[in-house]
Structures are given as C-alpha cells and as structure tokens.
Amino acid sequence: MVDVAQLAPACRQAGSTCSRMYYVYVLVSKKDDNIYIGITNNLNRRLREHNTGRTQSTKSRVPFEIVYYEEVKERENARNREKFLKSGCGRELIKNILNK
C-alpha cells in the first residue's frame, strides 16, 4: 500500500524549471479487489478523481487505494509502461509484486 500523502511533488519550488514527472499507477478497488492501471502527472488528484466517481470507467468500484506506482520522466515512456502492465505479462508482474 502506498501512502499518497507522502509523495513529494516533482517540482517543489515555485518557478522551478524541472521537468514534469509522470506516474504509472496501480489501484485496487476495496469494493471488488480488482485492479486498475493508469498514468497521470498528479497522483493525489487522480486518486481523488477515481474515489469521487469522476472517472467513468471506475466509478462503480470506489473506493480505491494506490498499491503501486512508478515515476517516469517522459509521457511516451509512461504510456508504453502502462500498455505493458495492462498486458498478460504485465498483469502477472503486478500479481507477483503484490503477492496475489
């Protein structure tokens, strides 16, 4: 389980020129124990959107918790990683990581 409150923003200081980070994340529904895999540039906001029913594909399965995430510098790389994790091999990897 990941404590989202402890996640540090990619750019801490106002006016910082550091590049934006992307996150590939895995959620588990507390309602049905199924997983959801996605990408975002703001984990806190995205989790809030999922848990308040603002995401069409997950609103019937709230609440969620983040159980795994990876930081990725480039959006294209994050998208490729998301696609992999959604594949059969990727889902097996997630099961192994989560010991399910």
C-alpha positions in Angstrom: 0.0 0.0 0.0 1.3 3.5 -0.9 0.8 6.5 1.4 -0.1 9.1 -1.2 0.2 11.9 1.4 4.0 11.2 1.5 4.5 11.7 -2.2 6.7 14.7 -3.0 5.8 16.9 -5.9 8.2 16.7 -8.9 8.9 20.5 -8.6 9.0 21.8 -5.0 9.8 25.5 -5.6 7.6 28.0 -7.4 9.2 28.8 -10.7 11.2 25.6 -10.8 12.2 24.6 -14.3 12.5 20.9 -13.6 10.6 18.6 -16.0 7.2 17.2 -15.1 7.1 13.6 -13.9 4.5 11.1 -15.0 3.3 8.2 -12.9 2.2 4.8 -13.9 -0.1 3.6 -11.1 -2.0 0.5 -10.0 -5.2 0.9 -8.0 -7.1 -1.8 -6.1 -10.8 -1.5 -5.6 -11.7 -2.0 -1.9 -15.2 -3.0 -3.2 -14.3 -5.9 -5.6 -10.5 -6.3 -5.2 -9.9 -5.7 -8.9 -7.1 -3.6 -10.2 -7.0 -0.5 -12.4 -3.8 0.6 -14.2 -3.3 4.2 -15.5 -1.0 7.1 -15.9 -1.1 10.7 -14.6 1.1 13.6 -13.8 -0.5 14.1 -10.4 -1.2 11.0 -8.2 -3.1 12.8 -5.5 -5.5 14.5 -7.9 -6.0 11.3 -9.9 -6.8 9.2 -6.9 -9.3 11.8 -5.7 -11.0 11.7 -9.2 -11.3 7.9 -9.0 -12.6 7.9 -5.4 -15.2 10.7 -6.0 -16.6 8.9 -9.1 -15.4 11.4 -11.6 -13.8 8.6 -13.7 -16.4 6.9 -15.8 -14.6 3.5 -16.0 -14.1 3.1 -12.2 -17.0 5.0 -10.6 -18.9 1.8 -9.8 -15.9 0.3 -8.0 -15.0 3.0 -5.5 -13.2 3.3 -3.1 -9.6 2.7 -4.4 -6.2 2.7 -2.9 -2.9 3.0 -4.7 -0.9 -0.1 -4.2 2.0 0.5 -6.7 3.4 3.3 -8.8 6.4 4.1 -10.9 7.9 7.6 -11.8 8.7 8.1 -15.4 10.2 11.2 -16.9 8.7 11.1 -20.4 4.9 10.7 -21.1 5.5 8.4 -24.1 7.6 6.1 -21.8 4.9 6.2 -19.2 2.3 5.3 -21.8 4.4 2.4 -23.0 4.8 1.1 -19.5 1.1 1.4 -18.9 0.4 -0.7 -22.0 2.9 -3.3 -20.8 1.3 -3.5 -17.4 -2.1 -4.0 -19.0 -0.8 -6.9 -21.0 -0.9 -10.5 -19.8 2.8 -10.5 -18.8 2.4 -7.1 -17.1 -0.6 -8.3 -15.0 1.5 -11.3 -14.0 4.3 -9.0 -12.9 1.8 -6.9 -10.9 0.4 -10.1 -9.2 4.0 -11.0 -8.3 4.7 -7.5 -6.9 1.5 -7.5 -4.9 1.9 -11.2 -3.9 -1.6 -12.0 -5.1 
